[in-house]
Amino acid sequence: MPVPTPDLDAGRRARDLDLLASGHVPDLLVIGGGITGCGVALDAASRGLDVVLVESHDLAFGTSRWSSKLVHGGLRYLAHGDLGVAWESAVERSRLMTAIAQHLLRPLPHVMPLDPDPKQRTLVRAGLRAADALRAAAGTPRRVLPRPRSISASQAQHLVPALGSHGLTGATVHWDGQLVDDARLTVAVARTAAAYGARIVTRASASRVTGSGARVRTEDGAEWDLHARHVIVAAGVWTQDLDPHTPLTTSRGSHALLRPEALGHPRAALTVPVSGERGRYVFALPTLDGPVIAGITDEPVSGPSADVPVAPEADIAWILDHLSTALQRPLTADDVIGSYAGLRPLVGESGGQSTADISRRHLVERRAEGHVVVTGGKLTTYRRMAQDAVDALGVSAPCTTASLPLIGARPSPTGDAGLPRRLVERFGSEAGRVAAYADDDPRLLDPVAEGVPALGVEVVHAVRCEGALDVDDVLERRTRIGMVPSAAERARARVTQIFDGAQ
């Protein structure tokens, strides 16, 4: 029997589908290819279970690619008194930044202008001290996340040049984790699960879920009953489509992508409290690719969840207006180069309260039909959610994912000297392998279009190793070019050309 590898491609998918359609009965069927489902697949496969994951679209197709790209320690949850979620967030952030995926994370400073109200200043400083105490208790070294501190007005404007000077008397700086890309984290988790033998099958939807399997249908119309010894549903905001008993409230988090010059090419994130709301902020987060991510809304959504939600103009205007209160000049629609929205599955009914006030705790429950449901939570705590879900199956083997490095996380045996910085930041120790696709065609180390930082070799790697089955998988979820529509338009022809040659 061949030794499993982390590489996902169309050929591996076809072989896995043939095996499943022939009647193979795995130990575990996981439904959902977002960060939680992939985390469950990795947890179970690393414990020795025979695992199949089915996803109706592509890896990270849903909420997992629409986050703020922060792995944060729960400062907001402290403000809401949700100490359990804050502690869990701090612990999981530490594991991600020091052992699991340090190649995909960087420490990001956050500048928060001082509130003119002395009482509010005291509360903010107390919150930052408490958050730092959680950081220390969780074991995150100061070299990874430095101590929060106060800075002068001029220092704040050095970090965020667009900050307004009127009324600015100083600021605080605290540090948190920022992902290079949320979809890339999801793909890395899925590939690591594949390295432990998990079968990762995209473009395969599930229905009629029970504790012993589900009806599976592929995009070409093939359909059969897939039997399994255990079933875990990890379908995010679509959980109720498969399990109507799960109590969920859906919340929309909208983001605007801003031109970096609109904020003076910031060196740090800007965090601005939302007036009149406890523990709620708007922010502007600089990214390695250039755009500044501004957000975030927290609006209730009713009815069926859209496959690709859209950020309403009213949400974007709200974000711009609140950020502008701290800036030299107001932000306008001309500063926006893209937008996106993610739908959050929140456990419980709103009961008339704001979705911003609903806890971000997660739910793991076994249903009468025998399957286990895991939902709620947040990207930062995906690993803990997965552990709890697999533990609910009664598996005797212990969980090892708290210190299990993802693909690319271990130091490269040959180092990264001479490799493009972009590849090192996104692929870690695999950067050399990705760069080597250009050995026969050096043009693959060029950007795929003017003003688009993604390199041709990334497209090849997406096809041959990351399970990309079409050009949109590459543009939208492997390179993230599609986040800026004008960039996707410029890059599509070249990406298509490379994609066709890589198959």
DAGIGI-V355582 format. One record per backbone hydrogen bond with DSSP energy under -1.0 kcal/mol. CO is the residue of the C=O (numbers start at 1). NH is the residue of the N-H. Records with the same first field share a line. If there is no record, write none. Layout:
BEGIN
CO: NH, NH
END
This chain:
BEGIN
8: 467
9: 13
10: 14
11: 15
12: 16
13: 17
14: 18
15: 19
16: 20
17: 21
18: 22
19: 24
20: 23
26: 229
28: 52
29: 232
30: 54
31: 234
33: 60
34: 38
35: 39
36: 40
37: 41
38: 42
39: 43
40: 44
41: 45
42: 46
44: 49
45: 48
50: 27, 28
51: 199
52: 30
53: 201
54: 32
55: 204
57: 203
58: 61
62: 65
63: 66
69: 179
71: 177
74: 78
75: 79
76: 80
77: 82
78: 81
81: 83
82: 86
83: 87
84: 88
85: 89
86: 90
87: 91
88: 92
89: 93
90: 94
91: 95
92: 96
93: 97
94: 98
95: 99, 100
96: 101
100: 406
101: 104
104: 180
106: 178
108: 176
109: 269
110: 174
111: 271
112: 172
117: 121
118: 122
119: 123
120: 124
121: 125
122: 126
123: 127
124: 128
125: 129
126: 130
127: 131
128: 132
129: 133
130: 134
131: 135
132: 136
133: 137
134: 138
135: 140
136: 139
141: 144, 145
149: 173
151: 171
152: 156
153: 157
154: 158
155: 159
156: 160
159: 267, 268
160: 163
162: 328
165: 168
170: 114
171: 151
172: 112
173: 149
174: 110
176: 108
177: 71
178: 106
181: 185
182: 186
183: 187
184: 188
185: 189
186: 190
187: 191
188: 192
189: 193
190: 194
191: 195
193: 198
194: 197
199: 53
201: 55
203: 219
205: 217
207: 215
212: 228
213: 210
214: 226
215: 207
216: 224
217: 205
218: 221
222: 218
224: 216
226: 214
230: 29
231: 372
232: 31
233: 374
235: 238
236: 239
238: 241
239: 242, 243
243: 246
247: 348
249: 346
250: 301
251: 344
252: 299
253: 342
255: 340
256: 294
257: 337, 338
258: 292
259: 262
260: 263, 265
261: 264
263: 162
269: 111
270: 284
272: 282
274: 277
277: 280
280: 274
282: 272
283: 295
284: 270
285: 293
292: 258
293: 285
294: 256
295: 283
299: 252
312: 316
313: 317
314: 318
315: 319
316: 320
317: 321
318: 322
319: 323
320: 324
323: 326
324: 327
326: 164
332: 335
333: 336
335: 259
338: 257
340: 255
342: 253
344: 251
346: 249
350: 353
354: 357
355: 358
361: 377
363: 375
365: 373
367: 370
369: 211
371: 367
372: 233
373: 365
375: 363
378: 381
379: 382
381: 385
382: 386
383: 387
384: 388
385: 389
386: 390
387: 391
388: 392
390: 393
391: 394
400: 403
406: 409
408: 429
416: 419
420: 424
421: 425
422: 426
423: 427
424: 428
427: 430
428: 431
430: 434
431: 435
432: 436
434: 437
435: 438
436: 439
441: 444
442: 445
443: 446
444: 457
446: 456
449: 452
454: 448
455: 458
456: 460
457: 461
458: 462
459: 463
460: 464
461: 465, 466
462: 468
465: 8
470: 474
471: 475
472: 476
473: 477
474: 479
475: 482
480: 483
481: 484
484: 487, 488
485: 489
486: 490
487: 491
488: 492
491: 495
492: 496
493: 497
494: 498
495: 499
496: 500
497: 501
498: 502
END
